[in-house]
Amino acid sequence: MLAFEAPKASVSVVIPTLNEARNIPWVLRRIPSYVDEVVIVDGRSTDNTVGVARAI
């Protein structure tokens, strides 16, 4: 008989943003360590949301 291991669960967080350059650092610092992936979806921000998110 073969033993099968259950696939490891992963946790992803999706964060929609629109002009959140000031707030995204605060949010990202508070994401728990068990989160495996963070996806930031930018809604065509006119501030530096994308640049700040990439820097973090």
PDB file of N, CA, C, O and CB in Angstrom:
ATOM      1  N   MET A   1       0.839  -1.169   0.000  1.00  0.00           N
ATOM      2  CA  MET A   1       0.000   0.000   0.000  1.00  0.00           C
ATOM      3  C   MET A   1       0.894   1.246   0.000  1.00  0.00           C
ATOM      4  O   MET A   1       1.867   1.322   0.750  1.00  0.00           O
ATOM      5  CB  MET A   1      -0.960  -0.010   1.219  1.00  0.00           C
ATOM      6  N   LEU A   2       0.555   2.208  -0.842  1.00  0.00           N
ATOM      7  CA  LEU A   2       1.294   3.462  -0.915  1.00  0.00           C
ATOM      8  C   LEU A   2       0.700   4.480   0.051  1.00  0.00           C
ATOM      9  O   LEU A   2      -0.518   4.596   0.179  1.00  0.00           O
ATOM     10  CB  LEU A   2       1.287   4.015  -2.350  1.00  0.00           C
ATOM     11  N   ALA A   3       1.560   5.197   0.712  1.00  0.00           N
ATOM     12  CA  ALA A   3       1.101   6.254   1.610  1.00  0.00           C
ATOM     13  C   ALA A   3       1.129   7.577   0.847  1.00  0.00           C
ATOM     14  O   ALA A   3       2.144   7.947   0.258  1.00  0.00           O
ATOM     15  CB  ALA A   3       1.986   6.328   2.904  1.00  0.00           C
ATOM     16  N   PHE A   4       0.024   8.264   0.868  1.00  0.00           N
ATOM     17  CA  PHE A   4      -0.059   9.559   0.194  1.00  0.00           C
ATOM     18  C   PHE A   4      -0.080  10.663   1.231  1.00  0.00           C
ATOM     19  O   PHE A   4      -0.788  10.592   2.236  1.00  0.00           O
ATOM     20  CB  PHE A   4      -1.309   9.640  -0.711  1.00  0.00           C
ATOM     21  N   GLU A   5       0.701  11.667   0.963  1.00  0.00           N
ATOM     22  CA  GLU A   5       0.728  12.828   1.840  1.00  0.00           C
ATOM     23  C   GLU A   5      -0.255  13.858   1.319  1.00  0.00           C
ATOM     24  O   GLU A   5      -0.309  14.142   0.122  1.00  0.00           O
ATOM     25  CB  GLU A   5       2.154  13.424   1.939  1.00  0.00           C
ATOM     26  N   ALA A   6      -1.026  14.408   2.233  1.00  0.00           N
ATOM     27  CA  ALA A   6      -1.966  15.457   1.832  1.00  0.00           C
ATOM     28  C   ALA A   6      -1.176  16.687   1.390  1.00  0.00           C
ATOM     29  O   ALA A   6      -0.162  17.019   2.004  1.00  0.00           O
ATOM     30  CB  ALA A   6      -2.944  15.815   3.000  1.00  0.00           C
ATOM     31  N   PRO A   7      -1.621  17.362   0.343  1.00  0.00           N
ATOM     32  CA  PRO A   7      -0.914  18.573  -0.088  1.00  0.00           C
ATOM     33  C   PRO A   7      -0.950  19.623   1.014  1.00  0.00           C
ATOM     34  O   PRO A   7      -1.947  19.770   1.721  1.00  0.00           O
ATOM     35  CB  PRO A   7      -1.534  19.138  -1.388  1.00  0.00           C
ATOM     36  N   LYS A   8       0.135  20.336   1.145  1.00  0.00           N
ATOM     37  CA  LYS A   8       0.219  21.393   2.145  1.00  0.00           C
ATOM     38  C   LYS A   8      -0.675  22.554   1.719  1.00  0.00           C
ATOM     39  O   LYS A   8      -0.617  23.019   0.580  1.00  0.00           O
ATOM     40  CB  LYS A   8       1.690  21.865   2.336  1.00  0.00           C
ATOM     41  N   ALA A   9      -1.479  22.998   2.631  1.00  0.00           N
ATOM     42  CA  ALA A   9      -2.338  24.146   2.353  1.00  0.00           C
ATOM     43  C   ALA A   9      -1.494  25.413   2.300  1.00  0.00           C
ATOM     44  O   ALA A   9      -0.487  25.522   3.000  1.00  0.00           O
ATOM     45  CB  ALA A   9      -3.453  24.276   3.423  1.00  0.00           C
ATOM     46  N   SER A  10      -1.897  26.353   1.486  1.00  0.00           N
ATOM     47  CA  SER A  10      -1.206  27.637   1.442  1.00  0.00           C
ATOM     48  C   SER A  10      -2.252  28.737   1.590  1.00  0.00           C
ATOM     49  O   SER A  10      -3.427  28.561   1.269  1.00  0.00           O
ATOM     50  CB  SER A  10      -0.387  27.805   0.112  1.00  0.00           C
ATOM     51  N   VAL A  11      -1.780  29.871   2.086  1.00  0.00           N
ATOM     52  CA  VAL A  11      -2.666  31.002   2.323  1.00  0.00           C
ATOM     53  C   VAL A  11      -2.209  32.163   1.451  1.00  0.00           C
ATOM     54  O   VAL A  11      -1.045  32.562   1.487  1.00  0.00           O
ATOM     55  CB  VAL A  11      -2.682  31.403   3.830  1.00  0.00           C
ATOM     56  N   SER A  12      -3.130  32.696   0.675  1.00  0.00           N
ATOM     57  CA  SER A  12      -2.857  33.868  -0.160  1.00  0.00           C
ATOM     58  C   SER A  12      -3.755  35.013   0.298  1.00  0.00           C
ATOM     59  O   SER A  12      -4.899  34.802   0.702  1.00  0.00           O
ATOM     60  CB  SER A  12      -3.086  33.550  -1.679  1.00  0.00           C
ATOM     61  N   VAL A  13      -3.222  36.214   0.228  1.00  0.00           N
ATOM     62  CA  VAL A  13      -3.987  37.407   0.570  1.00  0.00           C
ATOM     63  C   VAL A  13      -4.001  38.302  -0.666  1.00  0.00           C
ATOM     64  O   VAL A  13      -2.955  38.577  -1.254  1.00  0.00           O
ATOM     65  CB  VAL A  13      -3.376  38.155   1.824  1.00  0.00           C
ATOM     66  N   VAL A  14      -5.183  38.751  -1.052  1.00  0.00           N
ATOM     67  CA  VAL A  14      -5.322  39.666  -2.180  1.00  0.00           C
ATOM     68  C   VAL A  14      -5.737  41.029  -1.623  1.00  0.00           C
ATOM     69  O   VAL A  14      -6.718  41.146  -0.889  1.00  0.00           O
ATOM     70  CB  VAL A  14      -6.370  39.131  -3.234  1.00  0.00           C
ATOM     71  N   ILE A  15      -4.964  42.052  -1.990  1.00  0.00           N
ATOM     72  CA  ILE A  15      -5.217  43.399  -1.485  1.00  0.00           C
ATOM     73  C   ILE A  15      -5.501  44.329  -2.659  1.00  0.00           C
ATOM     74  O   ILE A  15      -4.595  44.642  -3.431  1.00  0.00           O
ATOM     75  CB  ILE A  15      -4.012  43.917  -0.650  1.00  0.00           C
ATOM     76  N   PRO A  16      -6.751  44.776  -2.802  1.00  0.00           N
ATOM     77  CA  PRO A  16      -7.055  45.762  -3.844  1.00  0.00           C
ATOM     78  C   PRO A  16      -6.607  47.147  -3.367  1.00  0.00           C
ATOM     79  O   PRO A  16      -6.810  47.493  -2.203  1.00  0.00           O
ATOM     80  CB  PRO A  16      -8.585  45.761  -4.192  1.00  0.00           C
ATOM     81  N   THR A  17      -6.007  47.931  -4.245  1.00  0.00           N
ATOM     82  CA  THR A  17      -5.532  49.258  -3.857  1.00  0.00           C
ATOM     83  C   THR A  17      -5.935  50.315  -4.875  1.00  0.00           C
ATOM     84  O   THR A  17      -6.103  50.037  -6.063  1.00  0.00           O
ATOM     85  CB  THR A  17      -4.018  49.249  -3.691  1.00  0.00           C
ATOM     86  N   LEU A  18      -6.081  51.511  -4.384  1.00  0.00           N
ATOM     87  CA  LEU A  18      -6.278  52.691  -5.220  1.00  0.00           C
ATOM     88  C   LEU A  18      -5.755  53.880  -4.419  1.00  0.00           C
ATOM     89  O   LEU A  18      -6.388  54.324  -3.461  1.00  0.00           O
ATOM     90  CB  LEU A  18      -7.803  52.882  -5.630  1.00  0.00           C
ATOM     91  N   ASN A  19      -4.600  54.386  -4.822  1.00  0.00           N
ATOM     92  CA  ASN A  19      -3.961  55.515  -4.137  1.00  0.00           C
ATOM     93  C   ASN A  19      -3.741  55.228  -2.647  1.00  0.00           C
ATOM     94  O   ASN A  19      -4.186  55.980  -1.781  1.00  0.00           O
ATOM     95  CB  ASN A  19      -4.811  56.778  -4.302  1.00  0.00           C
ATOM     96  N   GLU A  20      -3.053  54.133  -2.378  1.00  0.00           N
ATOM     97  CA  GLU A  20      -2.799  53.696  -1.003  1.00  0.00           C
ATOM     98  C   GLU A  20      -1.327  53.735  -0.641  1.00  0.00           C
ATOM     99  O   GLU A  20      -0.899  52.978   0.230  1.00  0.00           O
ATOM    100  CB  GLU A  20      -3.328  52.301  -0.798  1.00  0.00           C
ATOM    101  N   ALA A  21      -0.539  54.583  -1.273  1.00  0.00           N
ATOM    102  CA  ALA A  21       0.897  54.642  -1.001  1.00  0.00           C
ATOM    103  C   ALA A  21       1.187  54.902   0.481  1.00  0.00           C
ATOM    104  O   ALA A  21       2.147  54.358   1.026  1.00  0.00           O
ATOM    105  CB  ALA A  21       1.546  55.729  -1.855  1.00  0.00           C
ATOM    106  N   ARG A  22       0.375  55.720   1.126  1.00  0.00           N
ATOM    107  CA  ARG A  22       0.595  56.023   2.546  1.00  0.00           C
ATOM    108  C   ARG A  22       0.221  54.859   3.451  1.00  0.00           C
ATOM    109  O   ARG A  22       0.800  54.705   4.526  1.00  0.00           O
ATOM    110  CB  ARG A  22      -0.200  57.252   2.947  1.00  0.00           C
ATOM    111  N   ASN A  23      -0.733  54.041   3.037  1.00  0.00           N
ATOM    112  CA  ASN A  23      -1.272  53.004   3.916  1.00  0.00           C
ATOM    113  C   ASN A  23      -0.723  51.605   3.666  1.00  0.00           C
ATOM    114  O   ASN A  23      -0.731  50.775   4.575  1.00  0.00           O
ATOM    115  CB  ASN A  23      -2.744  52.970   3.779  1.00  0.00           C
ATOM    116  N   ILE A  24      -0.250  51.326   2.468  1.00  0.00           N
ATOM    117  CA  ILE A  24       0.164  49.954   2.139  1.00  0.00           C
ATOM    118  C   ILE A  24       1.310  49.451   3.032  1.00  0.00           C
ATOM    119  O   ILE A  24       1.318  48.265   3.359  1.00  0.00           O
ATOM    120  CB  ILE A  24       0.589  49.881   0.673  1.00  0.00           C
ATOM    121  N   PRO A  25       2.268  50.278   3.441  1.00  0.00           N
ATOM    122  CA  PRO A  25       3.290  49.765   4.356  1.00  0.00           C
ATOM    123  C   PRO A  25       2.691  49.292   5.688  1.00  0.00           C
ATOM    124  O   PRO A  25       3.098  48.260   6.224  1.00  0.00           O
ATOM    125  CB  PRO A  25       4.339  50.841   4.617  1.00  0.00           C
ATOM    126  N   TRP A  26       1.740  50.039   6.209  1.00  0.00           N
ATOM    127  CA  TRP A  26       1.080  49.674   7.467  1.00  0.00           C
ATOM    128  C   TRP A  26       0.389  48.320   7.326  1.00  0.00           C
ATOM    129  O   TRP A  26       0.498  47.469   8.208  1.00  0.00           O
ATOM    130  CB  TRP A  26       0.057  50.759   7.884  1.00  0.00           C
ATOM    131  N   VAL A  27      -0.312  48.125   6.229  1.00  0.00           N
ATOM    132  CA  VAL A  27      -1.045  46.874   5.993  1.00  0.00           C
ATOM    133  C   VAL A  27      -0.074  45.707   5.823  1.00  0.00           C
ATOM    134  O   VAL A  27      -0.255  44.658   6.442  1.00  0.00           O
ATOM    135  CB  VAL A  27      -1.949  47.001   4.744  1.00  0.00           C
ATOM    136  N   LEU A  28       0.943  45.877   4.998  1.00  0.00           N
ATOM    137  CA  LEU A  28       1.855  44.774   4.714  1.00  0.00           C
ATOM    138  C   LEU A  28       2.648  44.339   5.941  1.00  0.00           C
ATOM    139  O   LEU A  28       2.950  43.154   6.088  1.00  0.00           O
ATOM    140  CB  LEU A  28       2.804  45.167   3.611  1.00  0.00           C
ATOM    141  N   ARG A  29       2.986  45.263   6.812  1.00  0.00           N
ATOM    142  CA  ARG A  29       3.727  44.908   8.035  1.00  0.00           C
ATOM    143  C   ARG A  29       2.886  44.070   8.984  1.00  0.00           C
ATOM    144  O   ARG A  29       3.439  43.397   9.854  1.00  0.00           O
ATOM    145  CB  ARG A  29       4.203  46.170   8.752  1.00  0.00           C
ATOM    146  N   ARG A  30       1.593  44.091   8.845  1.00  0.00           N
ATOM    147  CA  ARG A  30       0.703  43.376   9.753  1.00  0.00           C
ATOM    148  C   ARG A  30       0.205  42.037   9.210  1.00  0.00           C
ATOM    149  O   ARG A  30      -0.623  41.382   9.843  1.00  0.00           O
ATOM    150  CB  ARG A  30      -0.468  44.239  10.074  1.00  0.00           C
ATOM    151  N   ILE A  31       0.688  41.638   8.078  1.00  0.00           N
ATOM    152  CA  ILE A  31       0.285  40.343   7.519  1.00  0.00           C
ATOM    153  C   ILE A  31       0.986  39.244   8.316  1.00  0.00           C
ATOM    154  O   ILE A  31       2.204  39.286   8.491  1.00  0.00           O
ATOM    155  CB  ILE A  31       0.635  40.243   5.984  1.00  0.00           C
ATOM    156  N   PRO A  32       0.232  38.272   8.792  1.00  0.00           N
ATOM    157  CA  PRO A  32       0.813  37.204   9.618  1.00  0.00           C
ATOM    158  C   PRO A  32       1.865  36.390   8.864  1.00  0.00           C
ATOM    159  O   PRO A  32       1.837  36.306   7.636  1.00  0.00           O
ATOM    160  CB  PRO A  32      -0.286  36.277  10.114  1.00  0.00           C
ATOM    161  N   SER A  33       2.768  35.806   9.597  1.00  0.00           N
ATOM    162  CA  SER A  33       3.872  35.051   8.999  1.00  0.00           C
ATOM    163  C   SER A  33       3.412  33.782   8.293  1.00  0.00           C
ATOM    164  O   SER A  33       4.141  33.253   7.454  1.00  0.00           O
ATOM    165  CB  SER A  33       4.878  34.695  10.060  1.00  0.00           C
ATOM    166  N   TYR A  34       2.219  33.280   8.614  1.00  0.00           N
ATOM    167  CA  TYR A  34       1.740  32.060   7.958  1.00  0.00           C
ATOM    168  C   TYR A  34       1.202  32.317   6.547  1.00  0.00           C
ATOM    169  O   TYR A  34       0.872  31.368   5.835  1.00  0.00           O
ATOM    170  CB  TYR A  34       0.656  31.417   8.804  1.00  0.00           C
ATOM    171  N   VAL A  35       1.111  33.567   6.138  1.00  0.00           N
ATOM    172  CA  VAL A  35       0.658  33.895   4.779  1.00  0.00           C
ATOM    173  C   VAL A  35       1.800  33.591   3.806  1.00  0.00           C
ATOM    174  O   VAL A  35       2.925  34.055   3.991  1.00  0.00           O
ATOM    175  CB  VAL A  35       0.210  35.406   4.671  1.00  0.00           C
ATOM    176  N   ASP A  36       1.499  32.812   2.777  1.00  0.00           N
ATOM    177  CA  ASP A  36       2.500  32.384   1.800  1.00  0.00           C
ATOM    178  C   ASP A  36       2.643  33.338   0.626  1.00  0.00           C
ATOM    179  O   ASP A  36       3.709  33.411   0.016  1.00  0.00           O
ATOM    180  CB  ASP A  36       2.155  31.021   1.287  1.00  0.00           C
ATOM    181  N   GLU A  37       1.594  34.065   0.304  1.00  0.00           N
ATOM    182  CA  GLU A  37       1.601  34.884  -0.901  1.00  0.00           C
ATOM    183  C   GLU A  37       0.736  36.117  -0.684  1.00  0.00           C
ATOM    184  O   GLU A  37      -0.350  36.038  -0.110  1.00  0.00           O
ATOM    185  CB  GLU A  37       1.102  34.076  -2.121  1.00  0.00           C
ATOM    186  N   VAL A  38       1.234  37.254  -1.153  1.00  0.00           N
ATOM    187  CA  VAL A  38       0.454  38.494  -1.125  1.00  0.00           C
ATOM    188  C   VAL A  38       0.348  38.998  -2.564  1.00  0.00           C
ATOM    189  O   VAL A  38       1.356  39.172  -3.250  1.00  0.00           O
ATOM    190  CB  VAL A  38       1.115  39.581  -0.179  1.00  0.00           C
ATOM    191  N   VAL A  39      -0.870  39.226  -3.000  1.00  0.00           N
ATOM    192  CA  VAL A  39      -1.122  39.747  -4.341  1.00  0.00           C
ATOM    193  C   VAL A  39      -1.750  41.128  -4.174  1.00  0.00           C
ATOM    194  O   VAL A  39      -2.820  41.268  -3.581  1.00  0.00           O
ATOM    195  CB  VAL A  39      -2.055  38.781  -5.182  1.00  0.00           C
ATOM    196  N   ILE A  40      -1.078  42.135  -4.698  1.00  0.00           N
ATOM    197  CA  ILE A  40      -1.602  43.493  -4.631  1.00  0.00           C
ATOM    198  C   ILE A  40      -2.133  43.857  -6.012  1.00  0.00           C
ATOM    199  O   ILE A  40      -1.402  43.819  -7.002  1.00  0.00           O
ATOM    200  CB  ILE A  40      -0.507  44.509  -4.156  1.00  0.00           C
ATOM    201  N   VAL A  41      -3.405  44.207  -6.062  1.00  0.00           N
ATOM    202  CA  VAL A  41      -4.059  44.562  -7.317  1.00  0.00           C
ATOM    203  C   VAL A  41      -4.284  46.064  -7.302  1.00  0.00           C
ATOM    204  O   VAL A  41      -5.074  46.574  -6.507  1.00  0.00           O
ATOM    205  CB  VAL A  41      -5.411  43.783  -7.512  1.00  0.00           C
ATOM    206  N   ASP A  42      -3.594  46.761  -8.172  1.00  0.00           N
ATOM    207  CA  ASP A  42      -3.696  48.213  -8.197  1.00  0.00           C
ATOM    208  C   ASP A  42      -4.762  48.655  -9.184  1.00  0.00           C
ATOM    209  O   ASP A  42      -4.824  48.173 -10.315  1.00  0.00           O
ATOM    210  CB  ASP A  42      -2.349  48.842  -8.552  1.00  0.00           C
ATOM    211  N   GLY A  43      -5.599  49.582  -8.735  1.00  0.00           N
ATOM    212  CA  GLY A  43      -6.689  50.101  -9.565  1.00  0.00           C
ATOM    213  C   GLY A  43      -6.323  51.393 -10.261  1.00  0.00           C
ATOM    214  O   GLY A  43      -7.081  52.362 -10.220  1.00  0.00           O
ATOM    215  N   ARG A  44      -5.153  51.414 -10.907  1.00  0.00           N
ATOM    216  CA  ARG A  44      -4.674  52.599 -11.638  1.00  0.00           C
ATOM    217  C   ARG A  44      -4.441  53.803 -10.719  1.00  0.00           C
ATOM    218  O   ARG A  44      -4.901  54.913 -10.987  1.00  0.00           O
ATOM    219  CB  ARG A  44      -5.674  52.977 -12.725  1.00  0.00           C
ATOM    220  N   SER A  45      -3.718  53.548  -9.635  1.00  0.00           N
ATOM    221  CA  SER A  45      -3.402  54.619  -8.698  1.00  0.00           C
ATOM    222  C   SER A  45      -2.629  55.734  -9.386  1.00  0.00           C
ATOM    223  O   SER A  45      -1.851  55.498 -10.311  1.00  0.00           O
ATOM    224  CB  SER A  45      -2.601  54.076  -7.516  1.00  0.00           C
ATOM    225  N   THR A  46      -2.858  56.942  -8.919  1.00  0.00           N
ATOM    226  CA  THR A  46      -2.107  58.081  -9.456  1.00  0.00           C
ATOM    227  C   THR A  46      -0.995  58.507  -8.499  1.00  0.00           C
ATOM    228  O   THR A  46      -0.214  59.405  -8.815  1.00  0.00           O
ATOM    229  CB  THR A  46      -3.051  59.265  -9.727  1.00  0.00           C
ATOM    230  N   ASP A  47      -0.921  57.866  -7.333  1.00  0.00           N
ATOM    231  CA  ASP A  47       0.192  58.138  -6.425  1.00  0.00           C
ATOM    232  C   ASP A  47       1.245  57.036  -6.618  1.00  0.00           C
ATOM    233  O   ASP A  47       1.244  56.371  -7.654  1.00  0.00           O
ATOM    234  CB  ASP A  47      -0.298  58.206  -4.923  1.00  0.00           C
ATOM    235  N   ASN A  48       2.104  56.839  -5.684  1.00  0.00           N
ATOM    236  CA  ASN A  48       3.205  55.883  -5.840  1.00  0.00           C
ATOM    237  C   ASN A  48       2.898  54.539  -5.175  1.00  0.00           C
ATOM    238  O   ASN A  48       3.805  53.898  -4.644  1.00  0.00           O
ATOM    239  CB  ASN A  48       4.488  56.466  -5.255  1.00  0.00           C
ATOM    240  N   THR A  49       1.641  54.105  -5.195  1.00  0.00           N
ATOM    241  CA  THR A  49       1.248  52.847  -4.556  1.00  0.00           C
ATOM    242  C   THR A  49       2.077  51.678  -5.061  1.00  0.00           C
ATOM    243  O   THR A  49       2.583  50.888  -4.264  1.00  0.00           O
ATOM    244  CB  THR A  49      -0.229  52.572  -4.796  1.00  0.00           C
ATOM    245  N   VAL A  50       2.219  51.560  -6.362  1.00  0.00           N
ATOM    246  CA  VAL A  50       2.959  50.429  -6.938  1.00  0.00           C
ATOM    247  C   VAL A  50       4.420  50.462  -6.516  1.00  0.00           C
ATOM    248  O   VAL A  50       4.974  49.433  -6.128  1.00  0.00           O
ATOM    249  CB  VAL A  50       2.857  50.441  -8.473  1.00  0.00           C
ATOM    250  N   GLY A  51       5.046  51.617  -6.584  1.00  0.00           N
ATOM    251  CA  GLY A  51       6.455  51.742  -6.205  1.00  0.00           C
ATOM    252  C   GLY A  51       6.683  51.423  -4.741  1.00  0.00           C
ATOM    253  O   GLY A  51       7.655  50.752  -4.394  1.00  0.00           O
ATOM    254  N   VAL A  52       5.802  51.895  -3.883  1.00  0.00           N
ATOM    255  CA  VAL A  52       5.924  51.626  -2.439  1.00  0.00           C
ATOM    256  C   VAL A  52       5.739  50.137  -2.173  1.00  0.00           C
ATOM    257  O   VAL A  52       6.505  49.549  -1.410  1.00  0.00           O
ATOM    258  CB  VAL A  52       4.881  52.452  -1.627  1.00  0.00           C
ATOM    259  N   ALA A  53       4.747  49.526  -2.783  1.00  0.00           N
ATOM    260  CA  ALA A  53       4.508  48.098  -2.592  1.00  0.00           C
ATOM    261  C   ALA A  53       5.700  47.273  -3.055  1.00  0.00           C
ATOM    262  O   ALA A  53       6.109  46.334  -2.371  1.00  0.00           O
ATOM    263  CB  ALA A  53       3.250  47.665  -3.340  1.00  0.00           C
ATOM    264  N   ARG A  54       6.255  47.613  -4.198  1.00  0.00           N
ATOM    265  CA  ARG A  54       7.429  46.875  -4.697  1.00  0.00           C
ATOM    266  C   ARG A  54       8.627  47.039  -3.790  1.00  0.00           C
ATOM    267  O   ARG A  54       9.400  46.099  -3.604  1.00  0.00           O
ATOM    268  CB  ARG A  54       7.790  47.337  -6.099  1.00  0.00           C
ATOM    269  N   ALA A  55       8.791  48.221  -3.222  1.00  0.00           N
ATOM    270  CA  ALA A  55       9.935  48.478  -2.333  1.00  0.00           C
ATOM    271  C   ALA A  55       9.842  47.661  -1.049  1.00  0.00           C
ATOM    272  O   ALA A  55      10.860  47.280  -0.471  1.00  0.00           O
ATOM    273  CB  ALA A  55      10.021  49.969  -1.992  1.00  0.00           C
ATOM    274  N   ILE A  56       8.636  47.402  -0.615  1.00  0.00           N
ATOM    275  CA  ILE A  56       8.454  46.634   0.617  1.00  0.00           C
ATOM    276  C   ILE A  56       8.585  45.160   0.321  1.00  0.00           C
ATOM    277  O   ILE A  56       8.465  44.335   1.226  1.00  0.00           O
ATOM    278  CB  ILE A  56       7.089  46.932   1.262  1.00  0.00           C
TER     279      ILE A  56
END
